[in-house]
Amino acid sequence: MARLEKLIESRLFNEADYVFSLDVDSKFYGRWGVETLGHLVGVIHPWFYGAPREQFTYERRPESQAFIPSAEGDYYYGGAVIGGLVKDVYQLAKTCRENLDIDASKSIEAAWQEESHLNKYFLYNKPSKLLSPEYLWDDRKSLTEQIKIKRFSQVLKNYDEIRPNP
């Protein structure tokens, strides 16, 4: 979030209308077009598509800035894809970075780091465009009857190696 915030501040306000931030460890399979554009764009996480809220892995510790009470939340958004108008993505990145900094000052790391903060932001600042999980699939998961096209997918990785947080 900090890098995205700084990139927008230093260059993109004057050079672009839209910006998308995509995880680098992902792969394009299909076309992305103007259907993905909106003021603020989120994507439904493929592992929580159609799942009840009780299964969402929101941050549940009240001491974290990413905390979402168990009776709240509508979707679980994937953190590997965010986008929209530069000014709207900037506000998202800035707010999430500030909340990450507050947590860090208290030695707290949210359950899914930036994704947890993104979900908190989208709880109160709904995306104007919500993309289906075809825009953030996971190659470990089989396509479903509803999801027939895989446009973008996270590559397989060993989370135990890259994420020391239990």
Secondary structure, 3 states (H helix, E strand, C coil): CHHHHHHHHHHHHHHCCEEEEECCCEEECCCCCHHHCCCEEEEECCCCCCCCHHHCCCECCCCCCCECCCCCCCCCECCCEEEEEHHHHHHHHHHHHHHHHHHHHCCCCCCCHHHHHHHHHHHHCCCCEEECHHHCEECCCCCCCCCCCCCEEECCCCHHHHCCCC
